[in-house]
Amino acid sequence: MSDVRAGLAAAGAHLAALGLSPGSSGNLSVRDGGLLYITPTGADLSRLDPDSLSVLDRDGTHLEGPRPSKEFPLHTALYRRDAATRAVVHLHSRHAAALSCLPPWSGRSAVPPLTPYFVMRVGQTPLLPYAPPGDPGQAKELERLPFPLRAALLQNHGPVVSGVSVRAAVDAAVEIEEVSALLLALGDRPARLLTEEEAGELAQRYGSCWGE
């Protein structure tokens, strides 16, 4: 068993323990050189077998292991967008999924800069129009967005996030769920958001994506 495989299985168990992966929902992947290790279709993230992951090449060709999650095009799109990306997490976490059913805050981010840690760990998160799960056209749309990002909300579906490590991707997935819960709790009440200057300074300091 490789450390890469074991790390992905541990990340799945952690997210499931936090209640962010109900049933057999959600999928994770990690890139190791020219190979992508991704959770199989229908996998329970709480009980991933490190030796039974699907293995793809960078183009999404299935090389070995069980049939991969049908959402693999989202993963390969994010890896192609940014060579620094090493891991991708897609969840159906309750609050982020609920937020994906509401109008976006802006064209570049469905989620406003409500907290510093959302800006620092996630950054601008556009809302992608609804498509059936696994739709390759949605993945192409994600790949072609003309501004920097490490996360997106899939309309009526849930979040997909990337990171320079498995831990960074997991932290981003947790953070987007937390800020979504806060936004839903606030409802229609006027909330103080970070200013563009405040969000931009955090993004620059922590290397996240905000603005141009």
Order of alpha helices (4+ residues) and beta strands (2+ residues): alpha-beta-beta-beta-beta-alpha-beta-alpha-alpha-beta-alpha-beta-beta-alpha-alpha
